[in-house]
Amino acid sequence: MTHTRPVWAEISRHKLLHNYRILQGLAGPDAQLVAVIKADAYGHGLEACARTLAGDGAQWLGVTSVEEAVRLRGFCPKARILVMSGAWQGEGDAVIDGRLTPVVWDRAHVAMLREAAARRGLGPGALAVHVEIDSGMSRQGVQMENVAALLEGFGAGSPLRVEAAMTHFHSPDQAGATGEQMRRFCAAVELMIRGGARPEFLSAGSSTDLLDQSTGEMTDLAKRHGARRMVRCGLALYGYAPQGGRDFGLRPALSWKTRVVSLREIGEGAVAGYGATFRANRPTRLALLAVGYADGLNRGLSNRGSVLVRGQRAPMAGRVSMDQTVVDVTEIPGVAVGDEVVLIGEQDGASLTADDVARLTGTIAYEVLCAIGARVPRVVVD
Ligand SMILES: *Cc1c(COP(=O)(O)O)cnc(C)c1O
């Protein structure tokens, strides 16, 4: 499709790689980094990000679903692909045909994959899986009391092999909470090893753990069991530190832009937008932008958010509409139709981040980035 509507997101491969290398440095040579590119690479575009990272030597890519993984396999023939939310009924053959590595935690996963492996004639241990332990998040993962039963599906001659023991922390920014989860994970790993599993990787931690460098305990655990630590990083790859913590010079890889498509002057007392929630208290100059909530611009920004025009902040005037937004440019001289407008990104030294938007809308940078709509073309700029 040819995109002619003036709204787009620019993706910097250069910044993505800059971030990836920072994270690799933090992980160190002993740990295996998984570049998490689920949810269309957090809204940055799966294909461009995957090709860029794999081209730079990323060995492991993490996605949510078998569906995403199959698509990814289409342009990443070599990288290992971790399917982090497991496999759903009927997806067993696709896992094997796509050479995917599923996370498993349920006996139903094991049964389904064993059947698919039998259909495809896989030999013992040919299908590597990562077993997730529920160390306290209660989202997915095998609960402690069921670890032994789950392992029965991995006995001698099974086509399934435990390549990693994995867990996910619910509050990586709170040392106390993670400590408790670590204790449970340690116990589960010991149980698994006693049960005959030989995990090559112990997989735990996300961007926060890596940026906080709170990974010492995991390193010790891995050493004790002759395994390697695996860390799964998403948000930091795209240039953001979760919870706005220390960022080590990460740079946001996405900029979201539109243009001024129309201008008008309104008199004092005139209103703008649905519900007439903006009322001019002086002669006011308004600029119309080709972006709305159908593009993922949060309606909660109505009368609260701002954009950059000519290097200055222009406040939103009235409600964000489905496809359009109006901003007040009275204070910014010379604004003209066609001017580039920044929703997220930098302009003439000024900047607006996904964190800024998230603060105004009561959410997190993750959601702001993922919300950028599919109809907004992602343009690779460098
Ligand atoms: C999304 C996700 C990650 C990455 O988290 P970030 O905070 O974006 O680094 C890691 N592990 C799992 C299981 C995830 O779902």
The ligand as a MOL file (V3000), in Angstrom:
LIG
                    3D

  0  0  0     0  0            999 V3000
M  V30 BEGIN CTAB
M  V30 COUNTS 15 15 0 0 0
M  V30 BEGIN ATOM
M  V30 1 C 7.8460 -9.0500 27.7120 0
M  V30 2 C 8.6450 -10.0190 28.4360 0
M  V30 3 C 9.9910 -9.7640 28.7080 0
M  V30 4 C 10.6510 -8.4480 28.3980 0
M  V30 5 O 10.3130 -7.4830 29.3790 0
M  V30 6 P 10.9150 -6.0010 29.3150 0
M  V30 7 O 10.4720 -5.3970 30.5870 0
M  V30 8 O 10.2750 -5.3430 28.1240 0
M  V30 9 O 12.3730 -6.1120 29.1830 0
M  V30 10 C 10.7230 -10.7730 29.3040 0
M  V30 11 N 10.1700 -11.9540 29.6240 0
M  V30 12 C 8.8710 -12.2220 29.3810 0
M  V30 13 C 8.3220 -13.5370 29.7650 0
M  V30 14 C 8.0670 -11.2670 28.7970 0
M  V30 15 O 6.7830 -11.5490 28.5690 0
M  V30 END ATOM
M  V30 BEGIN BOND
M  V30 1 1 1 2
M  V30 2 1 2 3
M  V30 3 2 2 14
M  V30 4 1 3 4
M  V30 5 2 3 10
M  V30 6 1 4 5
M  V30 7 1 5 6
M  V30 8 2 6 7
M  V30 9 1 6 8
M  V30 10 1 6 9
M  V30 11 1 10 11
M  V30 12 2 11 12
M  V30 13 1 12 13
M  V30 14 1 12 14
M  V30 15 1 14 15
M  V30 END BOND
M  V30 END CTAB
M  END
